[in-house]
Every structure is written in structure tokens, then in C-alpha cells.
Amino acid sequence: GPRRSGPQLYCDLKRRTRIRTVDGTEEPFSSLGWARLVPPRPLQELQAPQYRTCAVVTSAGSILNSSLGAEIDSHDAVLRFNSAPTRGFERDVGNKTTIRIINSQIVARPEHRFSSSSLYRDVTLLLWDPAPYSANLTAWFQKPDFDLFSPYVERRRLRPEQPFYILHPGFIWTLWDLIQDNTEDQIQPNPPSSGFIGIVVMMSLCREVSVFEFIPSRRRTDLCHYHERYRDNACTLGAYHPLLYEKLLLQRMNRGPPAELGAKGKLTLRGLGAVGC
Ligand code: NCC
């Protein structure tokens, strides 16, 4: 796609993306009575007025020894990913969690102990699964990447008061289109990472978004996650997800001082509500 400038990218993102969750109005979910199963309030209306400042904390190993915890917790809302813990890592990652984005492996694989772990309680949960591109919801429902639907139904019944949403595959693939349309190379036909999805969600819910260690700081390391020993630089650059392209795109949208990128791995992005075009 053509090389758009930072301001044009903000307009493109604002024009083309609208958070969508599975709301029970489409088949097969409507026949299954999901309109009464999903939370009564749409995700976009959970926080009114909007959050002022939000932090997105990636799980990258490079956040270790950053001492960013206090700065992260000073935001009105904090987004974290999958099974990334805070306990034991507060100095570097903070301890506030407002929203957690989880992929379908978290609810489907027993080692994550989704139903019993405290990581997934007392927060808003956003769940997603890589559906086929031309999202036929019935085909997806019959054959998701990992079975997310039964654990979702079970959790909704057990904890109806917890805000818990499934992101709509159409929303996920809109983001893929946006990355491809703003990238010269042909990117892999796999969905964007939870990181990119989460950043765009927060740009929709907040006036300003600080993203930590999505673009690696000078602490950059091949340590995959700050909470595990596993090393693989594909975690930072991508293999399945078009992660490198996600990063190059968001770096072009940075509104913060370039020095904060190197020192903190911090990107400052404007919320879409604050974008006028
Ligand atoms: O690793 P993961 O992602 O949970 O990380 C969350 C997001 O942080 C950003 N990240 C992470 C590590 C790193 N070194 N650099 C980074 O920039 C990325 O934006 C990433 O999305 C996912 O996106 O859901 C992913 O989930 C894991 C895994 O399923 C979960 O951690 C649960 O165990 C995937 N790994 C595998 O499936 C083996 C990973 O590919 C993507």
C-alpha cells in the first residue's frame, strides 16, 4: 500500500475501525440466545466519559529492569495480555490491570487454569480467536482455532457480572487489512497479534495511550516474556503474526519524544476520539 504520513494513518484508523464484539445479533449466535448471554452493556459504553490516559504493557522480556511500574500504574486504565502476571514483577510492570486481552489458547488449554486463576478475575476480559478471513460465523463456531465458546458460556453463567467479551472476527480482519494497506510488502495472511489488537482497542477507549515495550527499548533482548526463561526473537519480530509490520506502522504514529522510545520502549498515541479528520 501507499506510504501514508502519521496524521493520515490516524484518519485511516479512525475511519475504518470500530470495536465490534460478538453481541448475539448474528447467526449462529442469535439462535443460541447469545443476546442474553453477552454483557448487557457494550464494551464501548463501559467507560463514560472516556478514560483520559491508558497504558498498554506488552509481555516482552525487555521490560525487565525497566522500573516502569509506577509510571504504568499512574494511568487511568492498564491493559495486559494473556497470562502475563504482575505479582513479583511490580517494580517493572506495575500492579494495576483494568483490561486483559486473551487469545483462545488461554481459555482452551488446561495449563492456563482459566476457570481458577486469579489473573482472569476482577478485570474486563476481551477474548479472540483466529477465524478464517471471510468470517463466516457459523463455520468459525463449528471449528474455531481453539475451543473458546464453551469456556465463554460457562464463565458467563458463573460470573455474569464480569465484563467479558469476544472480539468479532470482522474487527480483527479489518485491522489486518489496515496493516496490509499501509505496508509495501505482502504480509502473512494471519491475524494481527494480541498486542496490536489491544493497542487499537485502547485507542478507541482512551484519549491518550502509552504503549510500553511494543517497540523494543535499548534493553531489547531475545527473552520472549518477562516472566519466563524462554528465548526466541520471533516473539519480538513475529513469525505467525505480522508483528514487525504492526510495529513499523505504530512507530510512524508515535507522538511522544523519540528519546522515550529508546529509554522506555514507550510510544505515545492519540486516542481516536481526539483525532479530528
Ligand atoms: O506472547 P504473547 O502473544 O502473549 O504477548 C502479548 C503481546 O505482546 C507483544 N510482545 C510479546 C513478546 C515480545 N517479546 N515482544 C512483543 O512485542 C506482542 O504484541 C504480543 O501480541 C498473542 O498475540 O496472543 C501471543 O500469545 C502467545 C501465547 O498464545 C500466549 O502467551 C499464551 O501462552 C503466542 N505464542 C504461542 O502461541 C506459542 C504468541 O505467538 C502471540
py3Dmol code that shows the C-alpha trace and the ligand (Angstrom):
import py3Dmol

protein = """\
ATOM      1  CA  GLY A   1       0.000   0.000   0.000  1.00  0.00           C
ATOM      2  CA  PRO A   2       0.945   3.691  -0.263  1.00  0.00           C
ATOM      3  CA  ARG A   3       3.149   5.240   2.402  1.00  0.00           C
ATOM      4  CA  ARG A   4       0.852   7.484   4.400  1.00  0.00           C
ATOM      5  CA  SER A   5       2.065  10.044   6.904  1.00  0.00           C
ATOM      6  CA  GLY A   6       1.359   9.818  10.647  1.00  0.00           C
ATOM      7  CA  PRO A   7      -1.737  12.096  10.536  1.00  0.00           C
ATOM      8  CA  GLN A   8      -3.135  10.194   7.543  1.00  0.00           C
ATOM      9  CA  LEU A   9      -2.679   6.915   9.398  1.00  0.00           C
ATOM     10  CA  TYR A  10      -4.706   8.260  12.324  1.00  0.00           C
ATOM     11  CA  CYS A  11      -7.502   9.256   9.946  1.00  0.00           C
ATOM     12  CA  ASP A  12      -7.433   5.909   8.192  1.00  0.00           C
ATOM     13  CA  LEU A  13      -7.587   4.065  11.513  1.00  0.00           C
ATOM     14  CA  LYS A  14     -10.410   6.240  12.788  1.00  0.00           C
ATOM     15  CA  ARG A  15     -12.422   5.947   9.580  1.00  0.00           C
ATOM     16  CA  ARG A  16     -12.063   2.194   9.193  1.00  0.00           C
ATOM     17  CA  THR A  17     -12.108   0.717  12.683  1.00  0.00           C
ATOM     18  CA  ARG A  18     -14.910   0.409  15.123  1.00  0.00           C
ATOM     19  CA  ILE A  19     -14.641  -2.047  18.001  1.00  0.00           C
ATOM     20  CA  ARG A  20     -17.015  -4.948  17.396  1.00  0.00           C
ATOM     21  CA  THR A  21     -17.786  -7.784  19.766  1.00  0.00           C
ATOM     22  CA  VAL A  22     -19.955 -10.867  19.320  1.00  0.00           C
ATOM     23  CA  ASP A  23     -23.278  -9.442  20.501  1.00  0.00           C
ATOM     24  CA  GLY A  24     -25.751 -12.199  19.690  1.00  0.00           C
ATOM     25  CA  THR A  25     -27.468 -10.373  16.818  1.00  0.00           C
ATOM     26  CA  GLU A  26     -25.963 -12.587  14.073  1.00  0.00           C
ATOM     27  CA  GLU A  27     -26.270 -16.306  13.351  1.00  0.00           C
ATOM     28  CA  PRO A  28     -25.425 -18.763  14.762  1.00  0.00           C
ATOM     29  CA  PHE A  29     -25.302 -16.755  17.976  1.00  0.00           C
ATOM     30  CA  SER A  30     -28.789 -15.234  17.702  1.00  0.00           C
ATOM     31  CA  SER A  31     -30.500 -18.657  17.557  1.00  0.00           C
ATOM     32  CA  LEU A  32     -28.411 -19.765  20.515  1.00  0.00           C
ATOM     33  CA  GLY A  33     -29.751 -16.914  22.647  1.00  0.00           C
ATOM     34  CA  TRP A  34     -26.423 -15.113  22.952  1.00  0.00           C
ATOM     35  CA  ALA A  35     -28.088 -11.698  23.016  1.00  0.00           C
ATOM     36  CA  ARG A  36     -28.963 -12.515  26.633  1.00  0.00           C
ATOM     37  CA  LEU A  37     -25.670 -14.273  27.350  1.00  0.00           C
ATOM     38  CA  VAL A  38     -23.275 -11.430  26.497  1.00  0.00           C
ATOM     39  CA  PRO A  39     -22.831  -8.495  28.921  1.00  0.00           C
ATOM     40  CA  PRO A  40     -25.791  -6.110  28.716  1.00  0.00           C
ATOM     41  CA  ARG A  41     -23.561  -3.053  28.202  1.00  0.00           C
ATOM     42  CA  PRO A  42     -21.444  -2.824  25.046  1.00  0.00           C
ATOM     43  CA  LEU A  43     -17.681  -2.587  25.621  1.00  0.00           C
ATOM     44  CA  GLN A  44     -17.522   0.927  24.148  1.00  0.00           C
ATOM     45  CA  GLU A  45     -20.015   2.130  26.774  1.00  0.00           C
ATOM     46  CA  LEU A  46     -18.330   0.583  29.822  1.00  0.00           C
ATOM     47  CA  GLN A  47     -16.351   3.739  30.427  1.00  0.00           C
ATOM     48  CA  ALA A  48     -18.201   7.016  30.004  1.00  0.00           C
ATOM     49  CA  PRO A  49     -16.695   9.565  29.781  1.00  0.00           C
ATOM     50  CA  GLN A  50     -13.646   8.014  28.137  1.00  0.00           C
ATOM     51  CA  TYR A  51     -10.514   7.148  30.069  1.00  0.00           C
ATOM     52  CA  ARG A  52      -8.072  10.026  29.872  1.00  0.00           C
ATOM     53  CA  THR A  53      -4.770   8.150  29.905  1.00  0.00           C
ATOM     54  CA  CYS A  54      -4.220   4.452  29.282  1.00  0.00           C
ATOM     55  CA  ALA A  55      -1.210   2.165  29.364  1.00  0.00           C
ATOM     56  CA  VAL A  56      -0.625  -0.922  27.253  1.00  0.00           C
ATOM     57  CA  VAL A  57       2.004  -3.257  28.726  1.00  0.00           C
ATOM     58  CA  THR A  58       3.385  -5.883  26.366  1.00  0.00           C
ATOM     59  CA  SER A  59       4.820  -9.081  27.770  1.00  0.00           C
ATOM     60  CA  ALA A  60       8.282  -8.593  26.236  1.00  0.00           C
ATOM     61  CA  GLY A  61      11.396  -9.599  28.169  1.00  0.00           C
ATOM     62  CA  SER A  62      12.875  -6.156  27.558  1.00  0.00           C
ATOM     63  CA  ILE A  63      10.621  -4.649  30.241  1.00  0.00           C
ATOM     64  CA  LEU A  64      12.705  -6.406  32.915  1.00  0.00           C
ATOM     65  CA  ASN A  65      14.794  -3.956  34.973  1.00  0.00           C
ATOM     66  CA  SER A  66      12.903  -1.008  33.496  1.00  0.00           C
ATOM     67  CA  SER A  67      11.468   0.313  36.801  1.00  0.00           C
ATOM     68  CA  LEU A  68       8.438   1.439  34.765  1.00  0.00           C
ATOM     69  CA  GLY A  69       5.887   0.065  37.251  1.00  0.00           C
ATOM     70  CA  ALA A  70       4.963   3.355  38.937  1.00  0.00           C
ATOM     71  CA  GLU A  71       4.663   5.182  35.621  1.00  0.00           C
ATOM     72  CA  ILE A  72       2.451   2.398  34.219  1.00  0.00           C
ATOM     73  CA  ASP A  73       0.165   2.402  37.265  1.00  0.00           C
ATOM     74  CA  SER A  74      -0.291   6.193  37.068  1.00  0.00           C
ATOM     75  CA  HIS A  75      -2.550   5.735  34.015  1.00  0.00           C
ATOM     76  CA  ASP A  76      -6.349   5.629  34.431  1.00  0.00           C
ATOM     77  CA  ALA A  77      -6.553   2.182  32.837  1.00  0.00           C
ATOM     78  CA  VAL A  78      -3.968  -0.530  32.168  1.00  0.00           C
ATOM     79  CA  LEU A  79      -4.204  -3.274  29.516  1.00  0.00           C
ATOM     80  CA  ARG A  80      -2.231  -6.528  29.814  1.00  0.00           C
ATOM     81  CA  PHE A  81      -2.005  -9.689  27.723  1.00  0.00           C
ATOM     82  CA  ASN A  82      -2.744 -13.378  28.099  1.00  0.00           C
ATOM     83  CA  SER A  83      -1.096 -14.961  31.136  1.00  0.00           C
ATOM     84  CA  ALA A  84       1.362 -12.125  31.882  1.00  0.00           C
ATOM     85  CA  PRO A  85       1.487 -11.754  35.701  1.00  0.00           C
ATOM     86  CA  THR A  86       2.108  -8.690  37.827  1.00  0.00           C
ATOM     87  CA  ARG A  87       2.911 -10.405  41.135  1.00  0.00           C
ATOM     88  CA  GLY A  88       6.671 -10.482  41.639  1.00  0.00           C
ATOM     89  CA  PHE A  89       7.240  -8.012  38.783  1.00  0.00           C
ATOM     90  CA  GLU A  90       5.545  -4.891  40.195  1.00  0.00           C
ATOM     91  CA  ARG A  91       8.625  -2.682  40.023  1.00  0.00           C
ATOM     92  CA  ASP A  92       8.943  -3.189  36.276  1.00  0.00           C
ATOM     93  CA  VAL A  93       5.343  -3.734  35.102  1.00  0.00           C
ATOM     94  CA  GLY A  94       3.139  -2.231  37.843  1.00  0.00           C
ATOM     95  CA  ASN A  95       0.236  -3.989  39.502  1.00  0.00           C
ATOM     96  CA  LYS A  96      -2.909  -2.396  38.096  1.00  0.00           C
ATOM     97  CA  THR A  97      -4.889  -4.330  35.487  1.00  0.00           C
ATOM     98  CA  THR A  98      -8.107  -2.913  34.053  1.00  0.00           C
ATOM     99  CA  ILE A  99      -8.474  -4.979  30.895  1.00  0.00           C
ATOM    100  CA  ARG A 100      -6.828  -8.240  29.858  1.00  0.00           C
ATOM    101  CA  ILE A 101      -6.831  -9.435  26.240  1.00  0.00           C
ATOM    102  CA  ILE A 102      -6.596 -13.189  25.931  1.00  0.00           C
ATOM    103  CA  ASN A 103      -6.338 -15.417  22.893  1.00  0.00           C
ATOM    104  CA  SER A 104      -8.372 -18.606  22.682  1.00  0.00           C
ATOM    105  CA  GLN A 105      -5.451 -20.760  23.898  1.00  0.00           C
ATOM    106  CA  ILE A 106      -5.860 -19.220  27.347  1.00  0.00           C
ATOM    107  CA  VAL A 107      -9.407 -20.495  27.797  1.00  0.00           C
ATOM    108  CA  ALA A 108      -8.887 -23.790  25.943  1.00  0.00           C
ATOM    109  CA  ARG A 109      -5.571 -25.098  27.283  1.00  0.00           C
ATOM    110  CA  PRO A 110      -5.692 -26.603  30.778  1.00  0.00           C
ATOM    111  CA  GLU A 111      -2.239 -25.322  31.795  1.00  0.00           C
ATOM    112  CA  HIS A 112      -3.591 -21.777  31.894  1.00  0.00           C
ATOM    113  CA  ARG A 113      -6.202 -22.711  34.531  1.00  0.00           C
ATOM    114  CA  PHE A 114      -8.610 -20.141  33.150  1.00  0.00           C
ATOM    115  CA  SER A 115     -11.510 -21.000  35.441  1.00  0.00           C
ATOM    116  CA  SER A 116      -9.478 -20.921  38.662  1.00  0.00           C
ATOM    117  CA  SER A 117      -6.588 -18.463  38.166  1.00  0.00           C
ATOM    118  CA  SER A 118      -6.945 -15.032  39.796  1.00  0.00           C
ATOM    119  CA  LEU A 119      -5.294 -13.441  36.727  1.00  0.00           C
ATOM    120  CA  TYR A 120      -8.629 -13.567  34.927  1.00  0.00           C
ATOM    121  CA  ARG A 121     -10.820 -12.232  37.756  1.00  0.00           C
ATOM    122  CA  ASP A 122     -11.783  -8.662  38.639  1.00  0.00           C
ATOM    123  CA  VAL A 123     -10.823  -7.338  35.201  1.00  0.00           C
ATOM    124  CA  THR A 124     -12.589  -6.769  31.920  1.00  0.00           C
ATOM    125  CA  LEU A 125     -11.745  -9.678  29.601  1.00  0.00           C
ATOM    126  CA  LEU A 126     -11.513  -9.498  25.813  1.00  0.00           C
ATOM    127  CA  LEU A 127     -11.196 -12.878  24.125  1.00  0.00           C
ATOM    128  CA  TRP A 128     -10.337 -13.550  20.491  1.00  0.00           C
ATOM    129  CA  ASP A 129      -9.645 -16.462  18.164  1.00  0.00           C
ATOM    130  CA  PRO A 130      -8.144 -16.547  14.671  1.00  0.00           C
ATOM    131  CA  ALA A 131     -11.214 -17.100  12.477  1.00  0.00           C
ATOM    132  CA  PRO A 132     -10.860 -17.589   8.704  1.00  0.00           C
ATOM    133  CA  TYR A 133     -10.558 -14.302   6.793  1.00  0.00           C
ATOM    134  CA  SER A 134     -14.013 -14.157   5.215  1.00  0.00           C
ATOM    135  CA  ALA A 135     -15.551 -14.631   8.595  1.00  0.00           C
ATOM    136  CA  ASN A 136     -18.465 -16.949   8.196  1.00  0.00           C
ATOM    137  CA  LEU A 137     -19.510 -17.033  11.822  1.00  0.00           C
ATOM    138  CA  THR A 138     -21.174 -20.431  11.551  1.00  0.00           C
ATOM    139  CA  ALA A 139     -18.045 -22.044  10.106  1.00  0.00           C
ATOM    140  CA  TRP A 140     -15.996 -20.366  12.838  1.00  0.00           C
ATOM    141  CA  PHE A 141     -18.397 -21.515  15.546  1.00  0.00           C
ATOM    142  CA  GLN A 142     -18.132 -25.110  14.326  1.00  0.00           C
ATOM    143  CA  LYS A 143     -14.356 -25.074  14.018  1.00  0.00           C
ATOM    144  CA  PRO A 144     -12.540 -22.365  15.967  1.00  0.00           C
ATOM    145  CA  ASP A 145      -8.743 -22.436  16.225  1.00  0.00           C
ATOM    146  CA  PHE A 146      -9.102 -23.369  19.917  1.00  0.00           C
ATOM    147  CA  ASP A 147     -12.475 -24.038  21.530  1.00  0.00           C
ATOM    148  CA  LEU A 148     -13.343 -20.717  23.088  1.00  0.00           C
ATOM    149  CA  PHE A 149     -17.119 -20.951  23.007  1.00  0.00           C
ATOM    150  CA  SER A 150     -17.818 -23.485  25.745  1.00  0.00           C
ATOM    151  CA  PRO A 151     -15.470 -21.877  28.297  1.00  0.00           C
ATOM    152  CA  TYR A 152     -17.023 -18.498  27.427  1.00  0.00           C
ATOM    153  CA  VAL A 153     -20.568 -19.728  28.012  1.00  0.00           C
ATOM    154  CA  GLU A 154     -19.539 -21.410  31.245  1.00  0.00           C
ATOM    155  CA  ARG A 155     -17.827 -18.287  32.566  1.00  0.00           C
ATOM    156  CA  ARG A 156     -20.757 -16.029  31.607  1.00  0.00           C
ATOM    157  CA  ARG A 157     -23.096 -18.288  33.601  1.00  0.00           C
ATOM    158  CA  LEU A 158     -20.753 -18.468  36.615  1.00  0.00           C
ATOM    159  CA  ARG A 159     -19.759 -14.788  36.688  1.00  0.00           C
ATOM    160  CA  PRO A 160     -22.447 -12.822  34.860  1.00  0.00           C
ATOM    161  CA  GLU A 161     -21.268  -9.579  36.468  1.00  0.00           C
ATOM    162  CA  GLN A 162     -17.770  -9.797  34.916  1.00  0.00           C
ATOM    163  CA  PRO A 163     -17.487  -7.740  31.698  1.00  0.00           C
ATOM    164  CA  PHE A 164     -16.324 -10.444  29.291  1.00  0.00           C
ATOM    165  CA  TYR A 165     -16.498 -10.025  25.511  1.00  0.00           C
ATOM    166  CA  ILE A 166     -15.471 -11.974  22.419  1.00  0.00           C
ATOM    167  CA  LEU A 167     -13.932  -9.718  19.772  1.00  0.00           C
ATOM    168  CA  HIS A 168     -15.675 -10.047  16.411  1.00  0.00           C
ATOM    169  CA  PRO A 169     -13.531 -11.664  13.667  1.00  0.00           C
ATOM    170  CA  GLY A 170     -14.599  -8.862  11.334  1.00  0.00           C
ATOM    171  CA  PHE A 171     -12.897  -6.362  13.646  1.00  0.00           C
ATOM    172  CA  ILE A 172      -9.705  -8.452  13.764  1.00  0.00           C
ATOM    173  CA  TRP A 173      -9.524  -8.724   9.977  1.00  0.00           C
ATOM    174  CA  THR A 174     -10.234  -5.013   9.482  1.00  0.00           C
ATOM    175  CA  LEU A 175      -7.032  -4.431  11.414  1.00  0.00           C
ATOM    176  CA  TRP A 176      -5.156  -6.882   9.179  1.00  0.00           C
ATOM    177  CA  ASP A 177      -6.430  -5.013   6.080  1.00  0.00           C
ATOM    178  CA  LEU A 178      -5.276  -1.749   7.589  1.00  0.00           C
ATOM    179  CA  ILE A 179      -1.752  -3.075   8.195  1.00  0.00           C
ATOM    180  CA  GLN A 180      -1.558  -4.556   4.677  1.00  0.00           C
ATOM    181  CA  ASP A 181      -2.849  -1.377   3.035  1.00  0.00           C
ATOM    182  CA  ASN A 182      -0.111   0.628   4.741  1.00  0.00           C
ATOM    183  CA  THR A 183       2.776  -1.769   4.085  1.00  0.00           C
ATOM    184  CA  GLU A 184       4.829  -2.223   0.893  1.00  0.00           C
ATOM    185  CA  ASP A 185       5.420  -5.967   1.373  1.00  0.00           C
ATOM    186  CA  GLN A 186       2.814  -8.699   1.189  1.00  0.00           C
ATOM    187  CA  ILE A 187       2.245  -9.606   4.815  1.00  0.00           C
ATOM    188  CA  GLN A 188       1.398 -13.087   6.046  1.00  0.00           C
ATOM    189  CA  PRO A 189      -2.350 -13.887   5.965  1.00  0.00           C
ATOM    190  CA  ASN A 190      -2.595 -14.412   9.731  1.00  0.00           C
ATOM    191  CA  PRO A 191      -4.353 -12.130  12.202  1.00  0.00           C
ATOM    192  CA  PRO A 192      -2.523  -9.310  13.990  1.00  0.00           C
ATOM    193  CA  SER A 193      -1.033 -10.030  17.409  1.00  0.00           C
ATOM    194  CA  SER A 194      -2.947  -9.509  20.635  1.00  0.00           C
ATOM    195  CA  GLY A 195      -0.600  -6.549  21.100  1.00  0.00           C
ATOM    196  CA  PHE A 196      -1.793  -4.704  18.002  1.00  0.00           C
ATOM    197  CA  ILE A 197      -5.438  -5.579  18.657  1.00  0.00           C
ATOM    198  CA  GLY A 198      -5.131  -4.309  22.228  1.00  0.00           C
ATOM    199  CA  ILE A 199      -3.459  -1.045  21.234  1.00  0.00           C
ATOM    200  CA  VAL A 200      -6.265  -0.242  18.784  1.00  0.00           C
ATOM    201  CA  VAL A 201      -8.912  -1.146  21.378  1.00  0.00           C
ATOM    202  CA  MET A 202      -7.299   1.266  23.844  1.00  0.00           C
ATOM    203  CA  MET A 203      -7.029   3.989  21.169  1.00  0.00           C
ATOM    204  CA  SER A 204     -10.810   3.652  20.884  1.00  0.00           C
ATOM    205  CA  LEU A 205     -11.470   3.774  24.647  1.00  0.00           C
ATOM    206  CA  CYS A 206      -8.923   6.423  25.751  1.00  0.00           C
ATOM    207  CA  ARG A 207      -7.867   9.989  24.971  1.00  0.00           C
ATOM    208  CA  GLU A 208      -4.170   9.101  25.034  1.00  0.00           C
ATOM    209  CA  VAL A 209      -2.384   5.739  25.050  1.00  0.00           C
ATOM    210  CA  SER A 210       1.135   4.979  26.321  1.00  0.00           C
ATOM    211  CA  VAL A 211       2.462   1.690  24.958  1.00  0.00           C
ATOM    212  CA  PHE A 212       5.402   0.051  26.731  1.00  0.00           C
ATOM    213  CA  GLU A 213       7.900  -2.272  25.013  1.00  0.00           C
ATOM    214  CA  PHE A 214       5.951  -2.907  21.825  1.00  0.00           C
ATOM    215  CA  ILE A 215       8.783  -1.126  20.042  1.00  0.00           C
ATOM    216  CA  PRO A 216      11.728  -2.560  21.989  1.00  0.00           C
ATOM    217  CA  SER A 217      13.795  -0.153  24.074  1.00  0.00           C
ATOM    218  CA  ARG A 218      17.563  -0.319  24.288  1.00  0.00           C
ATOM    219  CA  ARG A 219      17.018  -3.137  26.810  1.00  0.00           C
ATOM    220  CA  ARG A 220      15.980  -5.228  23.801  1.00  0.00           C
ATOM    221  CA  THR A 221      16.621  -8.933  24.374  1.00  0.00           C
ATOM    222  CA  ASP A 222      15.674 -12.272  22.847  1.00  0.00           C
ATOM    223  CA  LEU A 223      13.986 -13.191  26.133  1.00  0.00           C
ATOM    224  CA  CYS A 224      10.438 -13.816  24.914  1.00  0.00           C
ATOM    225  CA  HIS A 225       8.452 -12.846  28.042  1.00  0.00           C
ATOM    226  CA  TYR A 226       9.480 -11.009  31.210  1.00  0.00           C
ATOM    227  CA  HIS A 227       8.003 -13.822  33.293  1.00  0.00           C
ATOM    228  CA  GLU A 228       9.576 -16.850  31.553  1.00  0.00           C
ATOM    229  CA  ARG A 229      13.068 -18.090  30.680  1.00  0.00           C
ATOM    230  CA  TYR A 230      12.178 -18.949  27.079  1.00  0.00           C
ATOM    231  CA  ARG A 231      14.304 -17.177  24.422  1.00  0.00           C
ATOM    232  CA  ASP A 232      13.255 -16.616  20.810  1.00  0.00           C
ATOM    233  CA  ASN A 233      13.462 -13.363  18.900  1.00  0.00           C
ATOM    234  CA  ALA A 234      10.392 -14.371  16.860  1.00  0.00           C
ATOM    235  CA  CYS A 235       8.442 -13.245  19.942  1.00  0.00           C
ATOM    236  CA  THR A 236       9.585  -9.691  19.256  1.00  0.00           C
ATOM    237  CA  LEU A 237       9.731  -9.739  15.441  1.00  0.00           C
ATOM    238  CA  GLY A 238       6.916 -12.160  14.646  1.00  0.00           C
ATOM    239  CA  ALA A 239       6.557 -15.439  12.803  1.00  0.00           C
ATOM    240  CA  TYR A 240       2.857 -16.262  12.729  1.00  0.00           C
ATOM    241  CA  HIS A 241       1.629 -12.711  13.358  1.00  0.00           C
ATOM    242  CA  PRO A 242       2.663  -9.786  11.094  1.00  0.00           C
ATOM    243  CA  LEU A 243       4.313  -8.317  14.191  1.00  0.00           C
ATOM    244  CA  LEU A 244       7.202  -6.480  12.528  1.00  0.00           C
ATOM    245  CA  TYR A 245       4.761  -4.641  10.253  1.00  0.00           C
ATOM    246  CA  GLU A 246       2.486  -3.805  13.180  1.00  0.00           C
ATOM    247  CA  LYS A 247       5.469  -2.227  14.903  1.00  0.00           C
ATOM    248  CA  LEU A 248       6.680  -0.254  11.898  1.00  0.00           C
ATOM    249  CA  LEU A 249       3.167   1.101  11.409  1.00  0.00           C
ATOM    250  CA  LEU A 250       2.662   2.232  15.005  1.00  0.00           C
ATOM    251  CA  GLN A 251       6.131   3.748  15.193  1.00  0.00           C
ATOM    252  CA  ARG A 252       5.057   6.107  12.381  1.00  0.00           C
ATOM    253  CA  MET A 253       2.149   7.209  14.597  1.00  0.00           C
ATOM    254  CA  ASN A 254       4.259   7.998  17.664  1.00  0.00           C
ATOM    255  CA  ARG A 255       3.517  11.422  19.159  1.00  0.00           C
ATOM    256  CA  GLY A 256       5.967  11.132  22.050  1.00  0.00           C
ATOM    257  CA  PRO A 257       9.623  12.223  22.194  1.00  0.00           C
ATOM    258  CA  PRO A 258      11.861   9.803  20.220  1.00  0.00           C
ATOM    259  CA  ALA A 259      14.169   9.599  23.257  1.00  0.00           C
ATOM    260  CA  GLU A 260      11.392   7.842  25.194  1.00  0.00           C
ATOM    261  CA  LEU A 261      11.417   5.056  22.625  1.00  0.00           C
ATOM    262  CA  GLY A 262      15.000   4.100  23.336  1.00  0.00           C
ATOM    263  CA  ALA A 263      14.887   4.667  27.074  1.00  0.00           C
ATOM    264  CA  LYS A 264      11.462   3.265  27.940  1.00  0.00           C
ATOM    265  CA  GLY A 265      10.279   1.495  24.828  1.00  0.00           C
ATOM    266  CA  LYS A 266       7.415   3.968  25.118  1.00  0.00           C
ATOM    267  CA  LEU A 267       5.141   5.022  22.274  1.00  0.00           C
ATOM    268  CA  THR A 268       2.586   7.775  22.863  1.00  0.00           C
ATOM    269  CA  LEU A 269      -0.501   7.502  20.670  1.00  0.00           C
ATOM    270  CA  ARG A 270      -3.551   9.731  20.411  1.00  0.00           C
ATOM    271  CA  GLY A 271      -6.925   8.256  21.177  1.00  0.00           C
ATOM    272  CA  LEU A 272      -9.173   8.120  18.109  1.00  0.00           C
ATOM    273  CA  GLY A 273     -11.787  10.316  19.773  1.00  0.00           C
ATOM    274  CA  ALA A 274      -9.145  13.059  19.964  1.00  0.00           C
ATOM    275  CA  VAL A 275      -8.396  12.775  16.233  1.00  0.00           C
ATOM    276  CA  GLY A 276     -10.185  15.311  14.090  1.00  0.00           C
ATOM    277  CA  CYS A 277     -10.441  14.465  10.380  1.00  0.00           C
TER     278      CYS A 277
END
"""
ligand_1 = """\
41
NCC
O 3.410 -13.739 23.672
P 2.126 -13.023 23.837
O 1.352 -13.041 22.414
O 1.215 -13.423 24.945
O 2.467 -11.476 24.027
C 1.468 -10.463 24.079
C 1.804 -9.364 23.090
O 2.993 -8.687 23.492
C 3.788 -8.319 22.346
N 5.156 -8.899 22.522
C 5.354 -10.003 23.275
C 6.635 -10.502 23.452
C 7.716 -9.852 22.841
N 8.989 -10.273 23.024
N 7.502 -8.758 22.082
C 6.239 -8.266 21.919
O 6.060 -7.254 21.223
C 3.049 -8.830 21.116
O 2.309 -7.767 20.562
C 2.098 -9.870 21.690
O 0.882 -9.945 20.958
C -0.664 -13.239 21.257
O -0.502 -12.282 20.481
O -1.774 -13.592 21.724
C 0.609 -14.022 21.705
O 0.224 -15.152 22.516
C 1.193 -16.218 22.677
C 0.572 -17.339 23.559
O -0.527 -17.936 22.906
C 0.063 -16.724 24.874
O 1.118 -16.035 25.533
C -0.495 -17.792 25.794
O 0.512 -18.671 26.225
C 1.629 -16.743 21.329
N 2.607 -17.826 21.481
C 2.357 -19.084 21.149
O 1.283 -19.453 20.701
C 3.466 -20.085 21.379
C 2.289 -15.586 20.551
O 2.686 -16.036 19.264
C 1.344 -14.412 20.421
"""
view = py3Dmol.view(width=600, height=400)
view.addModel(protein, "pdb")
view.setStyle({"model": 0}, {"cartoon": {"style": "trace"}})
view.addModel(ligand_1, "xyz")
view.setStyle({"model": 1}, {"stick": {}})
view.zoomTo()
view.show()
